[in-house]
Amino acid sequence: MRIALLSWTLSGCALMALAGCGAPPPSKAEGGADNAAITAPATSTVAPENEAQTPMPDMPSAANAVAPAAPLSCAADIGSAAAAKRVAICRNVSPATHPPCNAANSCAMIEDEIARSCALFDGKGEPMQGCDPAPKSMAAAVAVVQRYYAALNARDYGTAWAQWGDDGPPNQPLEKFQAGFAGTRSTRVTIGALEPGDAGAGSIYQTVPVTVDSQLQDGTRQRFVGDYVVRRVNDVDGATPAQLRWHIGQAKLKAVPAR
């Protein structure tokens, strides 16, 4: 199959990447917790690609389906010492019984648990050590996109799927989501300069410009440009912890000539 695309990931989207899915962000509005201008790092670490793009992917037939490889452990990804430091932070901030805080899991899963825990306790006393970036910041919105690609690169499709929220991408069960990535070998995602987010209807929306350079299993190189819209509920009474976290709400990417 060719590249896995966000345009197929999002049910009801047009086949071309410019027709993104999800609720569109409001026009520029006043206020918003994340309206301090910041520029994200120019480049994030490699991550497999699967992002939104142009045609529908060729889904593997049952006869040709290949069992997915096991997720890459954080220890194997960044080394035992570095992974142990991330695990220690995870255990310090997480209220769970710590299954995610284990170096045998992907780094993306560990980082996701850190982000979840920091958002859960945000505003309840002094910020906990290790809660960086701040849960409501623009940098935290960017981290969702970076974590999404890191999870894909580690073949941790469950963590990647969850960056869209508790129910994953619209009308995309995990099995279908995962099946779309069989043909991708690796991806490099570059984050563009950010502008202040938009606020409206009780939510904050942050646009994250990206360039995605991917390589398929057959060696073909592809490039896509566009943006993600990451959103969260803006401290509305009764909002759940999951709603208060940043999550991907929409993606619009299009193919351009690869370099």
C-alpha positions in Angstrom: 0.0 0.0 0.0 1.1 3.5 -0.4 1.3 6.0 2.4 -1.3 5.9 5.1 -3.2 9.1 5.0 -5.2 11.3 7.4 -7.7 11.8 4.6 -8.6 8.1 4.9 -8.2 8.1 8.7 -11.0 10.7 9.0 -14.3 9.2 8.0 -16.3 11.4 5.7 -13.3 13.4 4.4 -12.7 14.0 0.8 -10.1 11.9 -0.8 -7.8 14.9 -1.3 -6.0 16.0 1.7 -7.1 19.6 1.6 -10.6 18.5 2.6 -9.9 18.0 6.3 -12.3 16.4 8.8 -13.5 17.3 12.2 -15.0 20.5 13.6 -13.2 23.5 12.1 -11.6 26.0 14.5 -13.4 29.3 15.0 -12.1 32.5 13.5 -9.4 34.4 15.4 -10.9 35.4 18.7 -9.8 37.3 21.8 -8.5 35.6 24.9 -7.5 32.0 25.2 -5.1 30.4 27.6 -2.5 29.8 24.9 -2.2 33.1 23.2 1.4 33.7 24.0 3.4 33.5 20.7 6.0 30.8 20.6 8.0 29.1 17.9 8.3 25.3 18.1 11.5 23.5 17.5 12.2 23.4 13.8 12.3 19.6 13.7 10.9 16.8 15.8 12.4 13.3 16.0 11.6 10.8 13.3 8.3 9.1 13.4 6.6 7.0 10.9 4.4 8.7 8.9 0.8 7.8 8.4 -0.5 11.1 8.2 -3.1 12.6 6.4 -2.7 12.8 2.8 -4.1 12.2 -0.6 -5.5 9.0 -2.0 -7.1 6.2 0.0 -4.5 3.6 1.0 -4.6 0.1 -0.4 -5.8 -1.9 2.5 -4.0 -5.3 2.8 -6.2 -8.3 2.0 -6.6 -11.0 4.6 -4.4 -13.3 2.6 -1.6 -10.8 2.4 -1.8 -9.3 5.8 1.4 -9.4 7.9 1.3 -9.6 11.7 2.4 -6.2 13.0 5.8 -6.0 14.7 5.9 -5.4 18.5 6.2 -1.8 19.6 9.7 -0.4 20.1 10.5 -0.1 23.8 11.7 3.2 25.1 14.9 1.5 26.4 15.7 0.3 22.9 14.7 3.6 21.4 16.7 6.1 23.5 18.9 3.9 25.7 18.3 2.4 29.2 19.6 5.4 31.1 17.5 8.0 29.3 14.5 5.8 29.4 14.9 5.3 33.2 14.8 9.0 33.7 11.5 9.3 31.8 10.1 6.4 33.8 11.1 8.1 37.1 9.3 11.3 36.1 6.3 9.2 35.0 6.1 7.4 38.3 6.5 10.7 40.2 3.5 12.4 38.5 1.2 9.5 37.6 -1.6 8.5 40.0 -2.0 5.2 38.2 -0.5 1.9 39.3 2.2 2.7 36.8 1.7 0.1 33.9 2.5 2.9 31.4 5.6 4.0 33.4 7.8 1.2 32.2 10.9 1.3 30.0 9.5 -1.8 28.1 6.8 0.5 26.8 7.3 3.0 24.0 8.6 6.4 24.9 5.4 7.8 23.5 3.3 5.9 25.9 5.4 7.1 28.8 5.3 10.7 27.6 1.5 10.4 27.1 1.1 9.3 30.7 3.2 12.2 32.0 1.1 14.6 29.9 -2.1 13.0 31.1 -1.1 13.2 34.8 0.2 16.7 34.5 -3.0 17.9 33.0 -5.1 16.0 35.6 -3.4 17.9 38.5 -2.9 21.2 36.6 -3.9 24.1 38.8 -4.2 22.0 41.9 -1.2 23.3 44.0 2.3 23.9 42.8 3.3 22.4 39.4 4.8 19.0 39.8 8.4 18.5 38.8 8.6 17.0 35.3 5.4 18.8 34.1 7.1 20.5 31.2 5.8 21.9 29.0 2.9 23.4 31.0 -0.3 21.4 30.2 -2.2 24.4 28.7 0.6 25.9 26.7 1.1 26.0 23.0 4.1 23.9 23.4 1.9 21.2 25.0 -0.3 21.3 21.9 2.7 20.8 19.6 3.8 17.9 21.8 0.6 16.1 20.9 1.6 16.1 17.2 5.2 15.1 18.0 4.0 12.3 20.4 1.6 11.1 17.7 4.5 10.6 15.2 6.8 9.2 17.9 4.1 6.6 18.7 3.7 5.7 15.0 7.5 5.4 14.7 7.6 3.0 17.6 4.7 1.0 16.1 2.7 1.9 19.2 -0.5 2.4 17.3 -2.7 2.5 20.4 -0.9 5.5 21.8 -1.0 7.2 18.4 -4.7 6.5 18.0 -5.4 8.0 21.5 -3.8 11.3 20.5 -7.2 12.0 18.8 -9.0 11.6 22.1 -10.5 8.7 24.0 -12.4 7.5 20.9 -9.6 7.9 18.4 -10.1 9.4 14.9 -13.7 9.8 13.8 -15.2 6.4 12.8 -11.8 4.7 12.9 -11.5 1.7 15.2 -8.0 0.9 16.3 -7.7 -2.1 14.0 -8.5 -0.2 10.9 -6.3 2.7 12.0 -3.3 0.3 12.5 -3.8 -1.5 9.2 -3.2 1.8 7.3 0.5 1.9 8.3 1.8 -1.4 7.1 3.5 0.2 4.0 5.4 3.0 5.9 9.0 2.6 7.0 9.8 5.9 8.6 8.8 9.6 8.7 10.4 12.9 9.7 8.1 15.6 10.8 9.1 19.3 10.9 7.1 21.7 13.0 6.6 25.2 11.5 6.3 28.6 13.3 3.2 28.9 15.4 0.7 31.7 15.8 -1.5 32.3 18.8 -4.5 29.9 19.1 -8.1 30.6 18.7 -10.8 30.5 21.3 -14.5 29.9 20.8 -17.5 27.9 22.0 -15.8 26.8 25.2 -12.7 25.4 23.5 -9.1 26.5 22.5 -7.8 25.6 19.1 -4.1 25.6 18.2 -3.0 25.2 14.6 0.3 23.3 14.2 2.0 23.6 10.8 3.9 20.5 9.7 6.1 19.1 6.9 6.1 15.4 6.8 8.9 13.5 4.9 8.2 9.8 4.7 9.8 6.7 3.3 7.7 3.7 2.3 8.8 0.1 2.7 9.7 -0.1 -1.0 12.0 2.9 -0.6 9.7 5.5 -2.2 10.0 8.9 -0.6 7.0 11.3 -0.1 6.5 14.7 1.3 3.3 16.3 2.7 2.7 19.8 4.0 -0.2 21.2 5.9 -1.3 21.5 9.5 -3.0 19.8 12.4 -5.6 21.6 14.6 -5.2 20.5 18.2 -8.0 21.4 20.6 -9.0 21.3 24.3 -11.9 22.4 26.4 -11.2 25.8 28.0 -11.8 25.1 31.7 -15.6 24.8 31.3 -17.4 23.6 34.4 -18.1 19.9 34.3 -15.4 19.2 31.7 -13.7 15.8 32.1 -9.9 15.5 32.5 -9.8 14.0 29.0 -11.6 17.0 27.6 -9.3 19.4 29.3 -6.3 17.8 27.6 -5.0 18.8 24.2 -5.9 16.3 21.5 -5.9 16.2 17.7 -9.2 17.4 16.2 -8.4 17.9 12.5 -5.7 17.5 9.9 -5.2 18.9 6.5 -2.2 17.7 4.5 -1.4 17.6 0.8 1.3 15.9 -1.2 4.2 18.0 -2.7 7.3 16.9 -4.6 9.7 15.0 -2.3 13.2 16.2 -2.0 
